[in-house]
């Protein structure tokens, strides 16, 4: 009888988890010591989804929690944390050829780097220290990709990007040269490569994940794959510049992709699956367009004026401020006029059945009208995971004005019901667990997403699996 009750309880629990779009993969004890200000956690998925290590730190120690390919906890290894005086943040990770993970710690100016390599076979931790030779260089951003850790810098007097690539106790500097190309600012005037990057932030997009509008509103975006690094520049009024950097040779090539132009309007783009998607908005009209980069042909264009019904949408006309519930515009005119006063933004995501395009604009409702998307300057931006902000946890003064549309691969609109995405479930979960879910990070893994967080009350590190409806 007791066994029957236990099985019934387990069945009910599984059904409830499925209904909420979530499954707890692991809940492992992790007693981070105070003070909380020194707590940090960095999930490090190995390339090609071969496994996961989570680096977790308090003021004194760093613990590497290892999970197997299906994300079951298997082992841990701890060592002393690098000096908090010399190394202020955990900046990224890498994996050796033998699959041993490393965590990288950095000083505030990134001139001092320390690598901690965790060898789970020998149960030893090796450390490597680097004094970086940065000279007249701006630190743009950092990221972890293809099992390596990258620091990207901009030399002050050259039209180049320097890529410092770390792995297995050493680093190599690669140079991407942009000196043969021409650039324009938002007015169509010539501008230098250096001035352009001093004025705009490069935002790294997640290739297999949903990228929310506040992260796609920037004019310069970076897209990574195993073989290339691609940059899109949308500051020119009539076209998008697409630069492809070979991940082996770092040779740079350029493509110019025309975009829809609306008088006195603004536009933006998003790159996915070798197609470039555009949105353009002015006070009277909104346009969507997709271009196949393989052929150079425009697949299809859609336009809607303030007196039209937007026939290419699958959602209501929406506006959301911070984490508040979205409100609905009564008509197209109010929607387009509101969007025209923001920064145009577009995001494209492959659902199990459709291509989801979220298009509109981002506005700031802060009293001083503070900028939402600005320049990084000399502060490096870590881009190692999606992060909590990607799933509905946005600043209270960030306002998104948008529609959601479903298309097929040929950019033909599909008049079908929408399905809930993992992003929706994650946003709901974080809202419900706001008080206990600290050190949040979200990352794609195989065909689903994983939310990792530290429950300070239970002193456990928890991994929760979420899926789009079509996969469940």
Secondary structure, 3 states (H helix, E strand, C coil): CHHHHHHHHHHHHHHHHHHCCEEEEEEEECCCCCCHHHCEEEEEECHHHCCEEEEEECCCEEEEEEECCCCCEEEEEEEECCCCCCCCEEEEEEECCCCCEEEEEECCCCCEEEEEEEECCCCEEEEEEEECCCCCEEEEEEEEECCEEEEEEEECCCCEEEEEEEECCEEEEEEEECCCCCEECCCCCEECHHHHHHHCCEEECCCCCCCCHHHHCCCEEEEECCCEEEEEECCCCCEEEEEEEECCCCCEEEEEEECCCCCCCEEEEEEECCEEEEEEECCCEEEEEEEECCCCCEEEEEEEECCCCCCCCCCCCEEEECCCCCEECCCHHHHHHHHHCCEEEEEEEECCCCEEEEEEEEEECCCCCCCCCCCCCCCCCEECCCCHHHHCCCCCCEEEEEEEEEECCCCCECCCCCCCCHHHHHHHHHHHCCCCEEEEEEEEECCEEEEEEEECCCCEEEEEEECCHHHC
